[in-house]
Structures are given as structure tokens and as C-alpha cells.
């Protein structure tokens, strides 16, 4: 009887462990699996999105041509330098904002079911939490870039506290922010290794959209507004 109880307890523990492991990942419609991380009250993907379809299975157009990308007023995605093999696995895809805009894409969601592209406010909640809970380079303050940045892959900065300096000490938050570069509104790819940006779902009064930006030469991150044709990475946030 004791042996049976022991076996049962082991099975229950294994089941609990598997449940915990499963709870730390999320899968998109394409079958890509992402690590996740809880920071404060929010749970984020700890990897850039790489789906090629909305969560209802509708395909997002792949756009490689520069001229076509520039003229888009509809959803599109690409891989940096049009090289899926080199960039998909680690850095994910690059999306224009039309791929995010539920009002313009028939309420389709590029994130997995139960997840969404964060608003400007939700990005601010994240950065405020890190600022106010000792994740700054000096222990407090807005110099939180290193706590968010991945521990490798950034261009090198010689200034202490910057994302590109002493990269092995990065990523205390677990967000693993990757320097995947971006695609400009003219269709050109730029600043791989030195720059990272992630869309929000929030626009401004001028018709542009907010994105969170991190660069290797800075110790801080910021929210800036960009044209909808620009191509940035996406990080999904779990629904509350």
C-alpha cells in the first residue's frame, strides 16, 4: 500500500511539474512555441512573435519588395533582410502596424488566443514596474534597458549601464528583449543588433502609432510614435 501511495505521489508531482512547464509557454496558430515571463502583474512573451497568420488562421501577406512595402495600407509581414532561415528562429518576424490594427483588419488578432498586442499604457505599466522595483542599472531609476535586454546579440557599447555594455549581466527581468532591427517606411532594413522596437496597439492624434524602443547605446527605453508603414517586432501580452 505504501509503495502505491509513493507511486501516486510521484505521478501527482510529475503532473504538477508538467502543468507548470506548460503554463510557462504559449503556442501560436502556426505551432510556434514561446517562453513567457511574469513581471509584476503582467505576463509577457519572452520572445518576439513569428506567426504568419492571425489566430483565426487567416494568412498575413508576406511582403519582400521594397516598393510594395512602402505603398501598403494593409497588413504585411517580413523577415529581416528577407531571410527567414537566419532570423525567424531567434528574432521573429517584422510586422507593419496594419497587421496589428483590429479596426482595419476585421478585428483579427495577430497574437495567440488569450493574448494581445499591448497598449501604450500597458507598456508603461511594465517600464514603471521595473523603474520602481530596483531593476535600474544603479538600483533605481529609469536606466532599466539592461534589465530588459537579452544577454547577447547587441552591438557593443563601451558605456556602463547601456544595453550593449557587459551584456552577460543583462536580462534580470527575463523579458529577453532582442535587437532585431526594423524595416523603414521606405522598405529598407536597418540597425540589426543595435536597435529593437515593439508595436503597441495605441495610435496618437497625428495618425502615427506608439512603439517601445531600445538601443544599444542607451540605458533607458522610450515610447515613440511612428508611421504605420514601418516594420517592427511584436511582443504579446496575456489577457487579464
SVG drawing of the C-alpha trace seen along z (x, -y; Angstrom):
<svg xmlns="http://www.w3.org/2000/svg" viewBox="-14 -65 48 67">
<polyline fill="none" stroke="black" stroke-width="0.4" points="0.0,0.0 2.8,-2.4 4.5,-1.7 1.3,-2.5 0.9,-5.8 4.5,-6.7 3.9,-6.0 0.8,-8.1 2.6,-11.0 5.3,-10.8 2.8,-10.8 1.0,-13.8 4.2,-15.7 5.1,-14.9 1.7,-16.1 2.1,-19.3 5.6,-19.8 4.3,-19.3 1.4,-21.7 3.9,-24.3 6.1,-23.9 3.1,-24.2 1.9,-27.3 5.3,-28.9 4.8,-28.7 2.2,-29.7 1.7,-28.4 0.6,-30.4 -1.6,-29.4 1.4,-28.3 2.6,-25.9 5.5,-28.1 6.0,-27.8 7.1,-30.8 8.6,-31.2 6.7,-33.6 7.6,-35.6 5.6,-37.2 6.8,-40.7 4.7,-42.4 1.1,-41.8 1.7,-41.2 2.6,-38.0 4.6,-38.6 6.0,-36.6 9.8,-36.3 10.3,-36.0 9.3,-38.0 6.3,-36.9 6.9,-34.9 3.4,-33.9 2.5,-34.2 -1.3,-34.1 -3.9,-35.6 -5.2,-33.4 -8.2,-32.5 -5.9,-31.0 -6.1,-33.9 -2.8,-34.3 -0.9,-37.6 0.7,-38.7 4.4,-38.2 5.9,-41.4 9.5,-41.3 9.5,-44.0 10.6,-47.5 8.2,-49.4 5.2,-47.3 6.1,-47.6 6.2,-51.4 2.8,-51.6 1.0,-49.3 -2.1,-50.4 -3.0,-46.9 -1.4,-44.1 2.1,-42.8 5.0,-41.0 8.5,-40.0 11.8,-38.6 14.8,-40.8 16.7,-41.1 14.0,-38.7 16.0,-35.8 13.6,-33.6 16.3,-30.9 18.7,-33.3 16.2,-35.4 13.0,-33.6 14.1,-31.3 15.7,-33.9 14.3,-37.3 10.9,-36.6 9.0,-38.4 8.7,-42.1 5.1,-43.5 3.7,-46.8 1.1,-48.3 -1.8,-47.4 -1.2,-43.8 -1.9,-44.9 -4.9,-47.3 -8.1,-45.4 -10.2,-48.3 -8.7,-47.9 -8.3,-44.1 -11.8,-42.9 -10.9,-42.5 -8.3,-39.9 -5.7,-39.2 -2.1,-38.5 -1.4,-37.2 -2.4,-33.7 -5.9,-33.4 -5.9,-34.9 -3.1,-37.3 -2.9,-40.7 -0.6,-43.4 -0.1,-45.7 -1.5,-49.3 0.8,-52.2 -0.4,-52.2 0.4,-48.5 4.0,-49.1 4.2,-52.0 2.9,-49.7 5.9,-47.4 8.5,-50.1 7.1,-51.8 7.2,-48.5 10.9,-47.9 11.8,-51.5 10.1,-51.4 11.3,-47.9 15.0,-48.1 15.6,-47.0 17.6,-50.1 21.3,-49.8 22.0,-51.9 19.4,-50.0 16.6,-52.5 15.5,-55.0 14.7,-54.8 18.0,-53.1 16.2,-49.8 17.4,-48.8 19.9,-46.2 17.2,-44.5 15.1,-44.1 17.7,-43.4 18.8,-39.9 22.2,-38.8 23.8,-38.6 23.4,-39.8 23.6,-43.5 26.2,-45.8 28.9,-46.7 28.7,-49.9 31.7,-51.0 29.4,-52.9 28.4,-51.2 24.7,-50.9 23.9,-50.7 22.1,-47.7 25.2,-46.9 27.7,-47.0 28.6,-44.0 25.8,-42.0 26.2,-38.9 24.7,-40.9 21.6,-41.8 18.0,-40.5 17.4,-40.4 13.7,-40.9 13.6,-37.8 11.9,-39.7 14.9,-38.9 14.4,-41.9 16.2,-41.1 17.9,-43.6 16.1,-42.5 16.3,-45.8 13.4,-47.2 12.1,-47.9 11.7,-51.5 8.7,-53.0 10.9,-53.1 11.2,-49.3 14.8,-49.1 16.1,-47.1 18.2,-48.8 20.1,-48.6 20.1,-44.9 21.9,-44.3 21.7,-47.8 18.0,-48.6 14.8,-47.0 11.2,-48.2 7.9,-46.6 4.5,-47.9 1.7,-49.0 -1.9,-49.0 -2.3,-52.7 -2.3,-55.5 -2.0,-59.2 -3.8,-62.3 -1.4,-62.7 -2.2,-59.3 1.0,-57.6 1.4,-54.7 3.3,-54.3 6.2,-51.7 8.6,-50.9 12.2,-51.4 15.5,-50.2 19.0,-51.0 22.4,-49.5 23.9,-53.0 21.3,-53.8 20.5,-52.8 16.8,-53.8 13.9,-52.7 11.2,-55.0 7.9,-55.2 7.9,-57.0 5.4,-57.4 6.0,-56.1 4.2,-55.8 2.1,-52.7 4.2,-51.6 7.2,-51.0 8.0,-47.4 8.7,-46.4 8.7,-43.3 5.7,-42.3 5.6,-41.1 2.3,-39.7 0.8,-40.3 -1.5,-37.8 -5.1,-39.0 -6.1,-39.8"/>
</svg>
